[in-house]
Amino acid sequence: MLEGKTAVVTGGSRGIGRAIVARLCGDGAHVVFTYRTDGEAAEAVVSGVRAKGGQARAMRLDLADPEGPEELMAAAEALLGGLDILVNNAAVSHARMPLAETDVTFFDRVMAVNTRSVFLTMRYAARRMRDGGRIVNISSVNTARPVPGVGPYSASKGALEQLTAVAAQELGPRGITVNTVSPGATDTEMLHGANPPEALETVARMTPLGRLGQPTDIADVVGFLVGPDGRWVTGQNLRASGGLA
């Protein structure tokens, strides 16, 4: 479905990002993805994709660097020979912390990675992406179902959702669709790192389907949006949460 298409995925070495890279490559796209520290995990993704006949390349990058996102996009475009798909998945999260105890430096990093980097990659894509392209930004059901202790994270994702809505209006005339996917509780290292096991068991019981999401559940929604079947969907926020929100 994506043969001949090129894609950039931020935060592609683990969890949801890894599943997205695998899905896009499996559908035929040539993918460049980023990672920040875990080179072994990134190489494992590349090896796994290539073992199945796909094409993927990893780029080490800290998206909190103000120059990083656009440097990534320019380098990826040069490697790929153009740009058709952008998936902004990279994010910073943390164990729950009240606003009164939240450090300003940490707040700034969350906003830099989760929001500013998305703005910058989308700005580049708005200038350089081929007509008919696809942009998907990964948000969170925390914007619809707020809980104590995740203020900076929720704020960063709320801003991302508004950037998505505006970009859909601006890029629609070129046939470029722009959408948000908001995962619910998804079984990843990030989720387990920020929540005790008993909390995750409670959330699973709250979901009508009675389980946590899997990274492939989210990747399949992204695959739909960036593929030909998603051509008539833009400016939307698809809550892939198993009914949690």
C-alpha positions, 0 to 999 in steps of 0.5 A: 500500500505504501510502495514508493512512499517515504516516511519520517517517524520520531521516537521509533526505537521502542514501544508505539514508535517501534510498532509504527516503523514496523507497520509502515515498512511492512506496507512498503514505505522507506522509513527514517526514524529517530532515537535518543540514547538506545542505539542497540534498540534502534539497530534491532528495529533496523535489523528486524525490518530488513530481515522482512525485506523492508527499508529503515534507517535510524538517526540519533537525535535529541528532539529537545535541541532547538535545531534538531527537528529541522536538521532531522527533516533535511537529512531524512529528505536527502536520504529518502529523496523526498517526503510523503509521511511524517509521524510525530511520536517521540515524547517525554513523560514522567511519574505523576507529580503535582504541579506544586512540585514540578520543576520548571526545567522539566516542564521546559523539556516536556514542551520542547520535545512534545510540542516544539519539535512537532511544530518544527517538523510540521513547519518543515513538512508544510514547506517540503512535503510532496502533495498528497502527503500524510502527517500523524501526530501522536497525542494521549487520552490524557487531554480528554481524560485529565488525571492529577499529576500529568499537567506538563504532559497533558498541556504539551499534548493539548497544544499538539492537537491544536497544531494538528487542527490548524495544519489540516486546514492549511495543508488541505488544499495540497491534498495533505491530511493531518490527524492526531491519534490519541492512545489510551493506556498502552503496554509500553516501557513508558507506561510501566515506568510512570505507573505502579502495576496496581494502577495499570490493572485498574485502568485495564478493568476500566477499558470496555475491552478489558485490557491494555492497548498493545503498540500494534493497536496504535500502529494499525490506526496510523497505518490506516491514516497514512495509507490510501484508505485514509485519504478522506480523513483529516483534522481528526483526533482518533482516540485509540483507547479501547473505549477508555475515552 
